[in-house]
Structures are given as structure tokens and as C-alpha cells.
Amino acid sequence: MKRHYLLLFFCSAVLPGCSYFGYYKYEKALRAPAGASEKIQFPHSYEDGIHTDGRMSRALAVAMSDFLPPGTTRSGDNQRVAWCLSRWDTYDIFMQRVSDDLFFINFSPILSRCGLDDSLIPDAGTEYAVDGQGRIIDVH
């Protein structure tokens, strides 16, 4: 009987530790109701669309994951600003390819999208330099 208590104690002490190693629950993308697809029509061509190749997409994914990791929220003295900065729809993202092996990515918050004054946080953008292998070189 003592072994069961020891096992229970061990599991309750060790298993919550997974959260300290970056484990988070993956959230599946939301799907629109079934009838919503009847109202749209896919384009015949993506010629006028935005094109990113694999390296550029990987650089963006790496920077996004580091800048605002899934399952995290910003914190600070002003809760409304923190809530606003925790939402992806607050940011404009600019990308520049310097070479096949170097990308600059800039996250620029637009606080007015949350009903806040953009001057609350002057120069609030963050820039990433990411190489073609998906490694962060520098952050400003």
C-alpha cells in the first residue's frame, strides 16, 4: 500500500514539471460553420497574391514563435495594453529578404486596433534577423 502512495506522490510532484520545459496544449484552428464555404470561391490564380518561399516562411514562423509563443500573454502595469499586445491581430508584420540566407522581420503593434492610443508605447516594434536555416541571429 505504501508503494501506491509513493507512486502517487512521485507523479504529482514530477508531472507538473512538464510545464517548465515549454509544454503547452496545441490549439486547433477554428473552423467556420459548414454553410460558410458556400459563400466563397477560391481564386483561379495566385499570381497577384503574396508569395513566400520555404525559407522565408520558416524564418517568419521562427520569429513569430519567439516573439509571441503559443499559450503566452503579455503582462504589465496597464492590463489593456498587455491584452492588446498579446493578440496577433494587433501587429503589422514586415519582412525583407537580404539574401537566400538572411531575413529581417519586423513586428509593429498598432494599438488603435484595440481602441488604444498608439502613442502609449513609442517605438514598440521588434525586429528579428533570422538565417535561412531558421536560426535567430539577433533581435532589436
Secondary structure, DSSP 8 states (H G I E B T S, - for coil): -HHHHHHHHHHHHHGGGGGGGT-----------GGGGGG----S--TTS----HHHHHHHHHHHHHHS-TT-----S-HHHHHHHT-GGGEEEEEEEEETTEEEEEEEE-GGGGTS-GGGSTT--EEEEEETTS-EEEE-
